[in-house]
Amino acid sequence: MRVLVAEDSVELAAQLRDALAAAHFAVDVAPDGEEAQFLGETEPYDAVVLDLGLPRLDGLSVLRRWRAAGRGMPVLILTARDSWTEKVAGLDAGADDYLAKPFAMAELLARLRALVRRAHGRAQAEIAVGDLHIDPAAGSVALRGMPVRLTALEFRLLAYLAHRPGELVSKTVLTEHLYAQDFDRDSNTLEVVIGRLRRKLDAALIETVRGQGYRLVAG
């Protein structure tokens, strides 16, 4: 899963980047509203953390422009603690949730996971595809009751496919959602990660459709 963090505080942006990366998200950071608007309109994010007090273009304007442009990714806005008017305005502009500063990082991560979950029509926190069980909060995977150790990239790829069980996902889409903008993307790397996942799990779980992409099937 790939997340955009639009936050002008260098310290907070770094904290968010580190926490999200540790939670197996690919993270891009925009320090101002103009860059946030551009990235949100041109990159396929699974969720956005949006500070309303951005320089150059405020977060509320960014959000309104995204929604006017048809961008429907889940957005969690960050507001000042006592500004209920900002919360109302943000929700009315198309935000999906809000969090007041200062906040606990664990709560932000839980809210983001919930937004991604709801965006895919799921109510349960755990993802189950046949005998495969994924716990996004714990970052754990089990197959037929046995734990499977994965790298962060392997987990991210598997979780992305698991959110779309049985759906064919192209290499291009996978690459766009697995890596941050500044990462050196290589389609060969994707094939290597798929190969490692098949060896660690069950080769039959990830089906290759030659020239089109991959799908996760119930084992």
C-alpha positions as CSV (number, residue, x, y, z in Angstrom):
1,M,0.0,0.0,0.0
2,R,1.2,3.5,-0.9
3,V,0.5,6.6,1.2
4,L,1.0,10.3,0.6
5,V,1.9,12.4,3.6
6,A,1.2,16.1,3.0
7,E,2.8,17.9,6.0
8,D,5.0,21.0,6.1
9,S,6.6,20.2,9.5
10,V,9.9,18.5,8.7
11,E,10.0,16.8,12.0
12,L,6.5,15.5,11.9
13,A,6.8,14.4,8.3
14,A,9.9,12.4,9.1
15,Q,8.1,10.8,12.1
16,L,5.1,9.9,9.9
17,R,7.4,8.5,7.1
18,D,9.3,6.3,9.6
19,A,6.1,5.0,11.3
20,L,4.3,4.3,8.1
21,A,7.3,2.6,6.6
22,A,7.6,0.4,9.7
23,A,3.9,-0.5,9.2
24,H,4.8,-1.7,5.7
25,F,3.5,1.3,3.7
26,A,5.4,2.9,0.8
27,V,5.5,6.6,1.6
28,D,5.8,9.8,-0.3
29,V,6.0,13.2,1.4
30,A,4.8,16.6,0.1
31,P,5.9,19.6,2.1
32,D,3.4,22.1,0.6
33,G,-0.1,22.2,-0.9
34,E,1.0,22.6,-4.5
35,E,3.2,19.5,-4.5
36,A,0.5,17.6,-2.6
37,Q,-2.1,18.5,-5.2
38,F,0.1,17.5,-8.1
39,L,1.1,14.1,-6.5
40,G,-2.5,13.3,-5.5
41,E,-3.7,13.9,-9.0
42,T,-0.9,12.0,-10.8
43,E,0.0,9.1,-8.5
44,P,-2.2,6.2,-7.4
45,Y,-2.2,6.4,-3.6
46,D,-4.1,4.0,-1.4
47,A,-4.6,6.7,1.3
48,V,-3.5,10.2,2.1
49,V,-2.6,12.0,5.4
50,L,-3.3,15.6,4.8
51,D,-2.5,18.5,7.0
52,L,-4.9,21.4,6.5
53,G,-2.4,24.1,7.3
54,L,-0.1,23.6,4.3
55,P,1.9,26.5,2.8
56,R,1.4,27.7,-0.9
57,L,-2.0,26.0,-1.0
58,D,-4.0,25.1,2.1
59,G,-5.0,21.5,2.6
60,L,-8.8,22.2,2.3
61,S,-8.2,23.6,-1.2
62,V,-6.0,20.7,-2.1
63,L,-8.8,18.3,-1.0
64,R,-11.5,20.1,-2.9
65,R,-9.4,20.1,-6.1
66,W,-8.7,16.4,-5.7
67,R,-12.4,15.6,-5.3
68,A,-13.3,17.9,-8.2
69,A,-10.8,16.0,-10.4
70,G,-12.4,12.7,-9.5
71,R,-9.7,11.5,-7.1
72,G,-11.3,9.2,-4.6
73,M,-8.5,7.9,-2.4
74,P,-9.3,7.9,1.3
75,V,-8.1,11.0,3.0
76,L,-7.3,11.5,6.7
77,I,-7.0,15.1,7.6
78,L,-4.9,16.5,10.4
79,T,-6.4,19.5,12.2
80,A,-5.7,21.8,15.2
81,R,-7.0,20.3,18.4
82,D,-9.7,22.8,19.1
83,S,-10.7,23.7,15.6
84,W,-14.1,21.9,15.1
85,T,-14.8,24.2,12.2
86,E,-11.8,22.8,10.3
87,K,-13.0,19.2,11.0
88,V,-16.5,20.0,9.7
89,A,-15.1,21.8,6.6
90,G,-12.7,19.0,5.9
91,L,-15.4,16.3,6.1
92,D,-17.7,18.3,4.0
93,A,-15.0,18.8,1.4
94,G,-14.6,15.0,1.0
95,A,-12.3,13.9,3.8
96,D,-13.0,10.4,5.2
97,D,-11.7,10.9,8.7
98,Y,-9.8,13.4,10.9
99,L,-7.2,13.4,13.7
100,A,-6.4,16.4,15.9
101,K,-2.8,17.4,16.7
102,P,-1.0,16.3,18.8
103,F,-2.0,12.6,18.2
104,A,-0.7,9.1,19.1
105,M,1.0,7.5,16.1
106,A,-0.7,4.2,16.9
107,E,-4.1,5.8,16.5
108,L,-3.1,7.4,13.1
109,L,-2.0,4.0,11.8
110,A,-5.2,2.3,13.0
111,R,-7.3,4.9,11.3
112,L,-5.4,4.6,8.1
113,R,-5.8,0.8,8.1
114,A,-9.5,1.3,8.7
115,L,-9.8,3.7,5.8
116,V,-8.0,1.3,3.4
117,R,-10.1,-1.6,4.7
118,R,-13.4,0.3,4.1
119,A,-12.2,1.4,0.7
120,H,-12.0,-2.2,-0.3
121,G,-15.4,-3.1,1.2
122,R,-14.1,-5.1,4.2
123,A,-15.2,-4.9,7.7
124,Q,-12.8,-7.3,9.3
125,A,-9.4,-6.2,10.3
126,E,-7.8,-9.5,9.3
127,I,-7.6,-10.4,5.6
128,A,-8.4,-14.0,4.8
129,V,-8.0,-15.6,1.4
130,G,-8.6,-19.3,1.7
131,D,-6.1,-20.7,4.2
132,L,-4.0,-17.5,4.0
133,H,-4.5,-15.0,6.8
134,I,-2.9,-11.6,6.9
135,D,-3.0,-9.2,10.0
136,P,-2.1,-5.7,8.7
137,A,-1.9,-4.3,12.3
138,A,0.6,-6.9,13.4
139,G,2.3,-7.2,10.0
140,S,1.9,-11.0,10.3
141,V,1.1,-13.7,7.8
142,A,0.0,-17.3,8.4
143,L,-0.8,-20.1,6.0
144,R,-2.8,-23.1,7.2
145,G,-2.2,-21.9,10.8
146,M,1.6,-21.7,10.4
147,P,3.3,-18.3,10.6
148,V,5.3,-17.1,7.6
149,R,8.1,-14.6,7.9
150,L,8.1,-12.0,5.1
151,T,10.2,-8.9,4.3
152,A,8.4,-5.5,4.3
153,L,8.3,-5.5,0.5
154,E,7.0,-9.1,0.3
155,F,4.3,-8.3,2.9
156,R,3.3,-5.1,1.0
157,L,2.9,-7.0,-2.3
158,L,1.0,-9.9,-0.7
159,A,-1.3,-7.5,1.2
160,Y,-2.1,-5.5,-2.0
161,L,-3.1,-8.7,-3.9
162,A,-5.0,-9.9,-0.9
163,H,-7.2,-6.8,-0.9
164,R,-8.2,-7.9,-4.4
165,P,-8.6,-11.7,-4.2
166,G,-9.1,-13.3,-7.6
167,E,-8.6,-10.0,-9.4
168,L,-5.9,-9.7,-12.1
169,V,-3.4,-7.0,-11.1
170,S,-1.0,-5.8,-13.7
171,K,2.8,-5.4,-13.1
172,T,2.4,-1.7,-13.7
173,V,-0.3,-1.3,-11.1
174,L,1.6,-3.4,-8.6
175,T,4.8,-1.4,-9.1
176,E,2.9,1.9,-8.7
177,H,1.5,0.8,-5.3
178,L,4.5,-1.0,-3.9
179,Y,7.2,1.7,-4.3
180,A,7.5,5.3,-3.2
181,Q,8.1,7.9,-5.9
182,D,11.9,8.2,-5.4
183,F,12.4,4.4,-5.5
184,D,14.3,3.0,-8.5
185,R,11.5,0.8,-9.9
186,D,12.5,-2.3,-11.8
187,S,9.9,-4.8,-13.1
188,N,12.5,-7.6,-12.7
189,T,12.6,-6.9,-9.0
190,L,8.8,-7.5,-8.9
191,E,9.3,-10.9,-10.5
192,V,11.9,-11.7,-7.9
193,V,9.6,-10.8,-5.0
194,I,6.8,-12.9,-6.5
195,G,9.2,-15.8,-6.8
196,R,10.2,-15.5,-3.1
197,L,6.6,-15.3,-2.0
198,R,5.7,-18.5,-4.0
199,R,8.6,-20.3,-2.3
200,K,7.6,-19.1,1.2
201,L,3.9,-19.7,0.8
202,D,2.5,-22.0,-1.9
203,A,3.3,-21.6,-5.6
204,A,-0.4,-22.2,-6.5
205,L,-1.6,-19.2,-4.4
206,I,-0.2,-16.6,-6.9
207,E,-1.3,-17.2,-10.4
208,T,0.6,-15.6,-13.3
209,V,-1.4,-14.5,-16.4
210,R,1.4,-14.2,-19.0
211,G,1.8,-10.7,-20.3
212,Q,-0.9,-9.4,-18.0
213,G,-0.1,-9.7,-14.4
214,Y,-0.8,-11.7,-11.2
215,R,-3.8,-12.8,-9.1
216,L,-4.1,-14.2,-5.6
217,V,-6.3,-17.3,-5.5
218,A,-7.7,-19.2,-2.5
219,G,-5.5,-22.2,-1.7
